[in-house]
């Protein structure tokens, strides 16, 4: 297992993170019981995974509770970094939601109890809250760090301007900055390359990727001529939304071709592609059973060739949005390395145009 620094922090995390949304969940997302959850945690620890991701909202706190039980025995907690999140509704009261000081501190205390730990290694705001001043949110997170209840802070599902607003608020008061952001980013969903990946590279945030095989869509099991009879997408799961099914199936076809030629699964190819992308620190893997985890874990050692990457890049390349196509027309003489990560693959095309 490879370990990478989480943003500009001194914390090293495994390139694969264990996701725990299935712990105590429904059949649609995977109903993992405690015994299986503990076995899966052991499997991941034995393969070198040191970061375990959950959230207070996952199955109304049950995921945190089960992870806490799994890590509380046999010295597992000393080998693990625990990440959880706050933002979504956790009760019926008017203040049981959002990123107010009240909700953040209340929910941190609740998460600590469920996780059976004294400290959360990475505490992440789960989604933007446009009704709470960002200064209040960042100050509340500072309080938790200074109290020793949280070691590092991060964000998830923020837009580019949300991130910069939060970092500016932290810098203004000399507070703690986000060290990471957790985002959706796959061969099918490459929107993060427009703003979120460049911001991470420029501002020193690590990137954790949630649902890196798009809830199973990129595993190779879903094809033009049919797919599995069960799974989250069979039941109408909407993450990620699919706007162009033909393009999705073109991507899947290429994944499967590469996978078959290498004798590996489609999921391993999709994960390996992500681990080679600029700025990516770790991909969060989950599974309904141990077999899925064991398969995904093999991606940590899969090295794609330059030709395989070129094929995957080409079939999944999104359109170049404004202002980037304009920069490609007029600013190629003054583009920096981070700019070129996005615009470079399009440069020759626009020159020809």
Residue pairs with C-beta under 8 A, 6 or more apart in sequence:
1 14
1 15
1 16
1 47
1 48
1 49
1 300
2 14
2 15
2 300
3 12
3 13
3 14
3 15
3 50
4 12
4 13
4 15
4 206
4 281
4 282
5 11
5 12
5 206
5 281
6 12
6 13
6 122
6 152
6 179
6 180
6 206
6 281
7 178
7 179
7 180
7 200
7 204
7 205
7 206
7 281
8 179
8 204
8 205
9 152
9 179
9 206
11 81
11 121
11 151
11 152
11 179
12 50
13 50
13 51
13 81
13 206
13 281
13 282
14 48
14 49
14 50
14 51
14 282
15 275
15 281
15 282
15 283
15 300
16 44
16 47
16 49
16 271
16 282
16 283
16 284
16 285
16 296
16 297
16 299
16 300
17 49
17 51
17 52
17 53
17 83
17 208
17 282
17 283
17 284
17 285
18 40
18 41
18 44
18 49
18 51
18 52
18 53
18 284
18 285
18 286
18 293
19 53
19 54
19 210
19 284
19 285
19 286
20 37
20 52
20 53
20 54
20 58
20 63
20 66
20 67
20 286
21 29
21 30
21 54
21 55
21 58
21 59
21 63
21 286
22 29
22 30
22 31
22 32
22 286
22 287
22 288
23 32
23 37
23 54
23 58
23 59
23 62
23 63
23 66
23 67
24 31
24 32
24 33
24 58
24 59
24 62
24 63
24 65
24 66
25 31
25 32
25 58
25 59
25 62
25 63
26 59
27 230
28 232
28 235
28 237
29 232
29 237
30 286
30 287
30 288
32 40
32 66
32 288
34 66
34 69
34 70
36 289
36 290
37 66
37 67
37 69
37 70
38 69
38 70
39 290
40 287
40 290
40 293
41 52
41 67
41 70
41 71
41 76
41 80
42 76
43 290
43 293
43 294
43 297
44 52
44 293
44 297
45 76
45 79
45 80
47 297
47 300
48 300
49 297
50 79
50 80
50 81
51 80
51 81
51 83
51 121
51 122
51 282
52 67
52 71
52 80
52 81
52 82
52 83
53 83
53 84
53 182
53 208
53 210
53 284
54 63
54 64
54 67
54 82
54 83
54 84
54 85
54 115
55 63
55 64
55 84
55 85
55 86
55 88
55 124
55 126
56 64
56 84
56 85
56 86
56 88
56 90
56 107
56 110
56 111
56 114
57 85
57 87
57 88
57 89
57 90
57 126
58 64
60 90
61 90
61 110
61 114
64 84
64 111
64 114
64 115
65 114
65 115
67 82
67 115
68 114
68 115
68 116
68 117
69 116
70 76
71 77
71 80
71 82
71 115
71 116
71 117
72 116
77 117
81 121
81 122
82 115
82 117
82 120
82 121
82 122
83 120
83 121
83 122
83 123
83 124
83 154
83 208
84 111
84 115
84 120
84 122
84 123
84 124
85 123
85 124
85 125
85 126
85 156
85 182
86 99
86 103
86 104
86 107
86 108
86 111
86 123
86 124
86 125
86 126
87 97
87 98
87 99
87 125
87 126
87 127
87 129
88 97
88 126
88 127
89 96
89 97
90 96
90 97
90 103
90 107
90 110
95 102
95 103
96 103
97 103
98 129
98 131
98 132
99 125
99 129
99 132
99 136
99 137
99 140
100 129
100 132
100 136
100 137
100 140
101 136
101 137
101 139
101 140
101 143
104 125
104 137
104 140
104 141
104 144
105 140
105 143
105 144
108 120
108 123
108 144
108 149
108 150
109 149
111 120
112 118
112 119
112 120
112 149
118 148
118 149
119 148
119 149
119 150
119 151
120 149
120 150
120 151
121 151
121 152
122 151
122 152
122 153
122 154
122 179
122 180
123 141
123 144
123 150
123 152
123 153
123 154
124 153
124 154
124 155
124 156
124 180
124 182
125 137
125 141
125 153
125 154
125 155
125 156
125 158
126 156
126 157
127 156
127 157
127 158
128 157
128 158
128 159
128 162
129 137
134 165
134 166
134 169
135 169
135 173
137 166
137 169
138 166
138 169
138 170
138 173
138 175
138 176
139 173
139 175
141 150
141 153
141 175
141 176
142 170
142 173
142 175
142 176
144 150
144 153
145 151
145 152
145 153
145 176
152 176
152 179
152 180
153 176
153 177
153 178
153 179
154 178
154 179
154 180
154 181
154 182
154 205
154 206
154 208
155 162
155 163
155 166
155 178
155 180
155 181
155 182
156 181
156 182
156 183
156 210
157 182
157 183
157 184
158 166
158 181
158 196
159 195
159 196
160 195
160 196
160 199
163 178
163 181
163 196
163 199
163 203
163 205
164 199
164 203
166 178
167 177
167 178
167 203
169 175
170 176
170 177
170 178
171 177
178 205
179 204
179 205
179 206
180 205
180 206
180 207
180 208
180 281
181 196
181 200
181 205
181 206
181 207
181 208
182 207
182 208
182 209
182 210
182 284
183 192
183 196
183 207
183 208
183 209
183 210
184 192
184 209
184 210
184 211
184 239
184 240
185 192
185 193
185 196
185 197
185 207
185 209
185 212
185 274
185 277
185 280
186 209
186 211
186 212
186 213
186 214
186 218
186 240
186 270
186 274
187 218
187 251
187 255
187 270
187 273
187 274
187 312
187 316
188 214
188 217
188 218
188 240
188 242
188 248
188 251
188 316
189 214
189 240
190 316
190 317
190 318
191 318
193 318
193 341
193 342
194 321
194 324
194 342
196 207
197 207
197 277
197 278
197 279
197 341
197 342
198 338
198 339
198 341
198 342
199 205
200 206
200 207
200 279
201 278
201 279
201 338
201 341
202 338
206 281
206 282
207 279
207 280
207 281
207 282
208 281
208 282
208 283
208 284
209 274
209 280
209 282
209 283
209 284
210 284
211 239
211 240
211 284
212 270
212 271
212 274
212 283
212 284
212 285
213 219
213 266
213 267
213 270
213 271
213 296
214 240
214 270
215 231
215 232
215 233
215 237
215 239
215 240
216 222
216 228
216 231
216 232
216 233
217 233
217 240
217 242
217 248
217 252
218 251
218 252
218 255
218 266
218 267
218 270
219 265
219 266
219 267
219 270
220 252
220 255
220 256
220 259
220 265
220 266
220 267
221 227
221 228
221 231
221 266
222 228
222 233
222 252
223 249
223 252
223 256
224 249
227 233
227 234
228 234
242 248
250 315
251 312
251 315
251 316
252 266
253 315
254 311
254 312
254 315
254 316
255 266
255 269
255 270
255 312
256 266
257 311
258 269
258 304
258 308
258 311
258 312
259 265
259 266
259 268
259 269
262 269
262 302
262 308
264 298
264 302
265 295
265 298
267 292
267 295
267 296
267 299
268 295
268 296
268 298
268 299
268 302
269 299
269 302
269 304
269 308
269 312
271 283
271 285
271 296
271 299
271 302
272 299
272 302
272 303
272 304
273 304
273 309
273 312
274 280
274 283
275 283
275 299
275 300
276 304
276 309
278 341
283 299
285 293
285 296
285 297
286 292
287 293
287 296
304 312
313 345
317 345
320 328
320 342
320 343
320 346
320 350
324 342
324 343
324 346
325 346
325 350
327 335
327 339
327 343
328 343
328 346
328 347
328 350
329 350
331 339
332 343
332 347
332 351
335 343
335 344
340 347
